[in-house]
Amino acid sequence: MAEVQQRGEDQIQPGSPVGIKRVPVGADIYNQAVTFLYEEATLLDQIRLQEWAARLDTDLIYTVPLRHTRTQSELSASIVRTVQHYHDDYRSIMGRVLRLSGKSAWAEDPPSRTRRLVTNVFVEETANPDEYVVTSYLLLTRSRFKDHHVDIISGERRDVLRMREDGFKLARREVIIDQAVLGTPNLAVFL
């Protein structure tokens, strides 16, 4: 992520390349990254939070900045990283996992029914041979109770996956949500 720091993380826009070189679609490391994302989506949709948490690296930073609607000439100012929906580290994520797994998670009791669709995956090499920047699109649907209404959240995720002995670990995640106004009562689910 050193190259990200040099360019200024706050200047990165959705779709912009970050890594050194793109990994070809179908390459072994690409397939491993896509498999990680698909398995992660399944674990979260099935509310297997402890198993999901085991895939997080201990220096994890997980952010979801605000989105503002701007004119074409001000498009680079549409992502506001100084105010965020989430700005969590490993410890705070583990606290959320513990709370959501217990009896005090009133915002998620009964739990949401979610479906995470992960697409448009690109994997890029970084200066660190064990780290990869993985960009993907996320479409999350969420329904609760007997209501016919379905919440939809879409966005781009920019992850840093770090290869460990037991496979990839999620070290960084930034989710750039498409909506400036969220159509969901809370963000008690992980994106």
C-alpha atoms as a printed R data frame, in Angstrom:
    type eleno elety resid chain resno       x       y       z
1   ATOM     1    CA   MET     A     1   0.000   0.000   0.000
2   ATOM     2    CA   ALA     A     2   3.044   2.293  -0.048
3   ATOM     3    CA   GLU     A     3   2.156   3.454  -3.544
4   ATOM     4    CA   VAL     A     4  -1.329   4.348  -2.314
5   ATOM     5    CA   GLN     A     5   0.160   6.438   0.490
6   ATOM     6    CA   GLN     A     6   2.430   8.278  -1.984
7   ATOM     7    CA   ARG     A     7  -0.455   9.177  -4.300
8   ATOM     8    CA   GLY     A     8  -2.698  10.124  -1.406
9   ATOM     9    CA   GLU     A     9  -5.418   7.658  -0.439
10  ATOM    10    CA   ASP     A    10  -7.943  10.465  -0.256
11  ATOM    11    CA   GLN     A    11  -7.466  11.174  -3.972
12  ATOM    12    CA   ILE     A    12  -8.326   7.665  -5.181
13  ATOM    13    CA   GLN     A    13 -11.563   7.601  -7.140
14  ATOM    14    CA   PRO     A    14 -13.707   4.562  -7.979
15  ATOM    15    CA   GLY     A    15 -12.254   2.572 -10.841
16  ATOM    16    CA   SER     A    16  -8.792   4.104 -10.610
17  ATOM    17    CA   PRO     A    17  -5.853   1.676 -10.705
18  ATOM    18    CA   VAL     A    18  -3.795   1.513  -7.530
19  ATOM    19    CA   GLY     A    19  -1.402  -1.411  -7.836
20  ATOM    20    CA   ILE     A    20   1.720  -1.898  -9.897
21  ATOM    21    CA   LYS     A    21   0.422  -4.413 -12.428
22  ATOM    22    CA   ARG     A    22  -2.943  -6.050 -13.059
23  ATOM    23    CA   VAL     A    23  -3.143  -9.820 -12.522
24  ATOM    24    CA   PRO     A    24  -4.703 -11.500 -15.577
25  ATOM    25    CA   VAL     A    25  -8.229 -12.880 -15.233
26  ATOM    26    CA   GLY     A    26  -7.965 -16.630 -14.762
27  ATOM    27    CA   ALA     A    27  -4.464 -16.589 -13.241
28  ATOM    28    CA   ASP     A    28  -4.091 -18.700 -10.099
29  ATOM    29    CA   ILE     A    29  -3.802 -15.712  -7.739
30  ATOM    30    CA   TYR     A    30  -6.812 -14.079  -9.427
31  ATOM    31    CA   ASN     A    31  -8.887 -17.226  -8.892
32  ATOM    32    CA   GLN     A    32  -7.811 -17.391  -5.243
33  ATOM    33    CA   ALA     A    33  -8.846 -13.760  -4.692
34  ATOM    34    CA   VAL     A    34 -12.239 -14.263  -6.362
35  ATOM    35    CA   THR     A    35 -12.804 -17.433  -4.324
36  ATOM    36    CA   PHE     A    36 -11.979 -15.477  -1.149
37  ATOM    37    CA   LEU     A    37 -14.576 -12.803  -2.053
38  ATOM    38    CA   TYR     A    38 -17.269 -15.363  -2.912
39  ATOM    39    CA   GLU     A    39 -16.661 -17.346   0.268
40  ATOM    40    CA   GLU     A    40 -16.701 -14.124   2.296
41  ATOM    41    CA   ALA     A    41 -20.068 -13.135   0.792
42  ATOM    42    CA   THR     A    42 -21.482 -16.563   1.627
43  ATOM    43    CA   LEU     A    43 -20.252 -16.428   5.235
44  ATOM    44    CA   LEU     A    44 -21.775 -12.979   5.743
45  ATOM    45    CA   ASP     A    45 -25.079 -13.909   4.069
46  ATOM    46    CA   GLN     A    46 -25.318 -17.009   6.266
47  ATOM    47    CA   ILE     A    47 -24.450 -14.905   9.360
48  ATOM    48    CA   ARG     A    48 -21.377 -17.032  10.091
49  ATOM    49    CA   LEU     A    49 -19.608 -14.024  11.581
50  ATOM    50    CA   GLN     A    50 -17.004 -15.906  13.635
51  ATOM    51    CA   GLU     A    51 -15.813 -17.741  10.504
52  ATOM    52    CA   TRP     A    52 -15.750 -14.459   8.592
53  ATOM    53    CA   ALA     A    53 -13.767 -12.785  11.383
54  ATOM    54    CA   ALA     A    54 -11.121 -15.509  11.133
55  ATOM    55    CA   ARG     A    55 -10.358 -14.162   7.623
56  ATOM    56    CA   LEU     A    56  -9.464 -10.698   8.916
57  ATOM    57    CA   ASP     A    57  -5.871  -9.639   9.498
58  ATOM    58    CA   THR     A    58  -5.113  -8.120  12.886
59  ATOM    59    CA   ASP     A    59  -4.111  -4.727  11.431
60  ATOM    60    CA   LEU     A    60  -7.390  -4.428   9.485
61  ATOM    61    CA   ILE     A    61  -8.723  -0.978   8.589
62  ATOM    62    CA   TYR     A    62 -12.319  -0.985   7.294
63  ATOM    63    CA   THR     A    63 -13.823   2.286   6.047
64  ATOM    64    CA   VAL     A    64 -16.989   3.460   4.317
65  ATOM    65    CA   PRO     A    65 -16.769   7.193   3.499
66  ATOM    66    CA   LEU     A    66 -19.767   9.379   2.767
67  ATOM    67    CA   ARG     A    67 -20.848  10.139  -0.765
68  ATOM    68    CA   HIS     A    68 -22.051  13.554  -1.936
69  ATOM    69    CA   THR     A    69 -23.701  14.417  -5.213
70  ATOM    70    CA   ARG     A    70 -21.532  16.855  -7.137
71  ATOM    71    CA   THR     A    71 -21.452  18.335 -10.609
72  ATOM    72    CA   GLN     A    72 -19.212  16.818 -13.264
73  ATOM    73    CA   SER     A    73 -16.515  19.446 -12.643
74  ATOM    74    CA   GLU     A    74 -16.525  18.629  -8.902
75  ATOM    75    CA   LEU     A    75 -16.696  14.851  -9.249
76  ATOM    76    CA   SER     A    76 -13.436  14.279  -7.382
77  ATOM    77    CA   ALA     A    77 -15.053  15.869  -4.288
78  ATOM    78    CA   SER     A    78 -17.967  13.413  -4.239
79  ATOM    79    CA   ILE     A    79 -16.200  11.082  -1.793
80  ATOM    80    CA   VAL     A    80 -15.878  12.551   1.694
81  ATOM    81    CA   ARG     A    81 -13.296  10.594   3.673
82  ATOM    82    CA   THR     A    82 -13.258  12.985   6.635
83  ATOM    83    CA   VAL     A    83 -16.732  11.740   7.683
84  ATOM    84    CA   GLN     A    84 -17.531   8.053   7.382
85  ATOM    85    CA   HIS     A    85 -20.316   5.527   7.901
86  ATOM    86    CA   TYR     A    86 -17.655   3.104   9.217
87  ATOM    87    CA   HIS     A    87 -14.096   3.691  10.265
88  ATOM    88    CA   ASP     A    88 -13.198   0.507  12.063
89  ATOM    89    CA   ASP     A    89 -10.084  -1.388  12.925
90  ATOM    90    CA   TYR     A    90  -9.685  -5.050  13.819
91  ATOM    91    CA   ARG     A    91 -10.601  -4.505  17.461
92  ATOM    92    CA   SER     A    92 -13.801  -2.562  16.756
93  ATOM    93    CA   ILE     A    93 -14.850  -5.058  14.057
94  ATOM    94    CA   MET     A    94 -14.343  -7.912  16.532
95  ATOM    95    CA   GLY     A    95 -16.488  -6.001  19.040
96  ATOM    96    CA   ARG     A    96 -19.239  -5.667  16.429
97  ATOM    97    CA   VAL     A    97 -18.976  -9.368  15.574
98  ATOM    98    CA   LEU     A    98 -19.273 -10.253  19.272
99  ATOM    99    CA   ARG     A    99 -22.287  -7.965  19.743
100 ATOM   100    CA   LEU     A   100 -24.029  -9.189  16.579
101 ATOM   101    CA   SER     A   101 -23.425 -12.802  17.643
102 ATOM   102    CA   GLY     A   102 -24.973 -12.247  21.067
103 ATOM   103    CA   LYS     A   103 -28.374 -11.369  22.468
104 ATOM   104    CA   SER     A   104 -27.843  -7.598  22.581
105 ATOM   105    CA   ALA     A   105 -27.954  -7.003  18.818
106 ATOM   106    CA   TRP     A   106 -31.415  -5.441  18.795
107 ATOM   107    CA   ALA     A   107 -30.762  -3.762  15.418
108 ATOM   108    CA   GLU     A   108 -30.322  -7.241  13.911
109 ATOM   109    CA   ASP     A   109 -32.841  -9.302  15.864
110 ATOM   110    CA   PRO     A   110 -34.454 -10.847  13.933
111 ATOM   111    CA   PRO     A   111 -31.475 -10.832  11.595
112 ATOM   112    CA   SER     A   112 -31.586  -9.263   8.162
113 ATOM   113    CA   ARG     A   113 -31.801 -11.554   5.180
114 ATOM   114    CA   THR     A   114 -29.011 -10.423   2.906
115 ATOM   115    CA   ARG     A   115 -27.617 -11.365  -0.461
116 ATOM   116    CA   ARG     A   116 -24.231 -10.061  -1.530
117 ATOM   117    CA   LEU     A   117 -23.459 -10.144  -5.245
118 ATOM   118    CA   VAL     A   118 -19.779  -9.574  -5.999
119 ATOM   119    CA   THR     A   119 -18.771  -8.771  -9.588
120 ATOM   120    CA   ASN     A   120 -16.237  -6.897 -11.761
121 ATOM   121    CA   VAL     A   121 -13.259  -8.203  -9.811
122 ATOM   122    CA   PHE     A   122  -9.812  -6.876 -10.677
123 ATOM   123    CA   VAL     A   123  -6.651  -7.948  -8.875
124 ATOM   124    CA   GLU     A   124  -3.473  -5.875  -8.894
125 ATOM   125    CA   GLU     A   125   0.012  -6.640  -7.650
126 ATOM   126    CA   THR     A   126   1.607  -4.265  -5.149
127 ATOM   127    CA   ALA     A   127   5.178  -3.535  -4.108
128 ATOM   128    CA   ASN     A   128   4.738  -6.192  -1.406
129 ATOM   129    CA   PRO     A   129   4.752  -9.640  -3.065
130 ATOM   130    CA   ASP     A   130   2.276 -10.988  -0.465
131 ATOM   131    CA   GLU     A   131  -0.314  -8.190  -0.883
132 ATOM   132    CA   TYR     A   132  -2.816  -7.601  -3.647
133 ATOM   133    CA   VAL     A   133  -5.243  -4.748  -4.255
134 ATOM   134    CA   VAL     A   134  -8.597  -6.263  -5.174
135 ATOM   135    CA   THR     A   135 -11.317  -4.035  -6.589
136 ATOM   136    CA   SER     A   136 -14.860  -5.385  -6.844
137 ATOM   137    CA   TYR     A   137 -18.424  -4.204  -7.216
138 ATOM   138    CA   LEU     A   138 -20.909  -5.109  -4.503
139 ATOM   139    CA   LEU     A   139 -24.678  -5.230  -4.714
140 ATOM   140    CA   LEU     A   140 -26.245  -5.998  -1.353
141 ATOM   141    CA   THR     A   141 -29.943  -6.658  -0.908
142 ATOM   142    CA   ARG     A   142 -31.391  -6.665   2.583
143 ATOM   143    CA   SER     A   143 -34.868  -7.541   3.759
144 ATOM   144    CA   ARG     A   144 -36.320  -7.705   7.257
145 ATOM   145    CA   PHE     A   145 -39.430  -8.873   9.009
146 ATOM   146    CA   LYS     A   146 -42.445  -9.518   6.754
147 ATOM   147    CA   ASP     A   147 -42.024  -6.253   4.893
148 ATOM   148    CA   HIS     A   148 -42.068  -6.438   1.086
149 ATOM   149    CA   HIS     A   149 -39.506  -3.612   0.950
150 ATOM   150    CA   VAL     A   150 -35.934  -4.585   0.040
151 ATOM   151    CA   ASP     A   151 -32.998  -2.298   0.846
152 ATOM   152    CA   ILE     A   152 -30.388  -2.105  -1.892
153 ATOM   153    CA   ILE     A   153 -26.831  -0.896  -1.348
154 ATOM   154    CA   SER     A   154 -24.376  -0.816  -4.222
155 ATOM   155    CA   GLY     A   155 -20.803   0.298  -4.431
156 ATOM   156    CA   GLU     A   156 -17.196  -0.382  -5.190
157 ATOM   157    CA   ARG     A   157 -14.927  -2.120  -2.704
158 ATOM   158    CA   ARG     A   158 -11.181  -1.587  -2.679
159 ATOM   159    CA   ASP     A   159  -9.512  -4.315  -0.618
160 ATOM   160    CA   VAL     A   160  -5.986  -5.252   0.272
161 ATOM   161    CA   LEU     A   161  -5.708  -9.015   0.575
162 ATOM   162    CA   ARG     A   162  -2.603 -10.357   2.262
163 ATOM   163    CA   MET     A   163  -1.423 -13.910   1.600
164 ATOM   164    CA   ARG     A   164  -0.773 -15.901   4.780
165 ATOM   165    CA   GLU     A   165   0.064 -19.561   5.323
166 ATOM   166    CA   ASP     A   166  -3.634 -20.439   5.586
167 ATOM   167    CA   GLY     A   167  -4.745 -18.294   2.631
168 ATOM   168    CA   PHE     A   168  -5.778 -14.686   2.132
169 ATOM   169    CA   LYS     A   169  -6.570 -12.326   5.008
170 ATOM   170    CA   LEU     A   170  -8.431  -9.043   4.569
171 ATOM   171    CA   ALA     A   171  -6.064  -6.243   5.625
172 ATOM   172    CA   ARG     A   172  -7.849  -3.151   4.231
173 ATOM   173    CA   ARG     A   173 -11.291  -2.403   2.872
174 ATOM   174    CA   GLU     A   174 -12.752   0.832   1.603
175 ATOM   175    CA   VAL     A   175 -16.321   0.721   0.326
176 ATOM   176    CA   ILE     A   176 -17.424   3.609  -1.886
177 ATOM   177    CA   ILE     A   177 -21.213   3.464  -1.738
178 ATOM   178    CA   ASP     A   178 -23.022   4.715  -4.840
179 ATOM   179    CA   GLN     A   179 -25.885   6.328  -2.931
180 ATOM   180    CA   ALA     A   180 -25.550   9.722  -1.303
181 ATOM   181    CA   VAL     A   181 -28.614   8.898   0.819
182 ATOM   182    CA   LEU     A   182 -28.853   5.340   2.070
183 ATOM   183    CA   GLY     A   183 -32.224   3.661   1.731
184 ATOM   184    CA   THR     A   184 -31.726   1.498   4.795
185 ATOM   185    CA   PRO     A   185 -32.515   2.322   8.437
186 ATOM   186    CA   ASN     A   186 -29.054   1.298   9.663
187 ATOM   187    CA   LEU     A   187 -25.758  -0.196   8.573
188 ATOM   188    CA   ALA     A   188 -25.727  -3.053  11.058
189 ATOM   189    CA   VAL     A   189 -24.453  -5.416   8.361
190 ATOM   190    CA   PHE     A   190 -20.959  -5.665   6.919
191 ATOM   191    CA   LEU     A   191 -20.468  -4.580   3.310
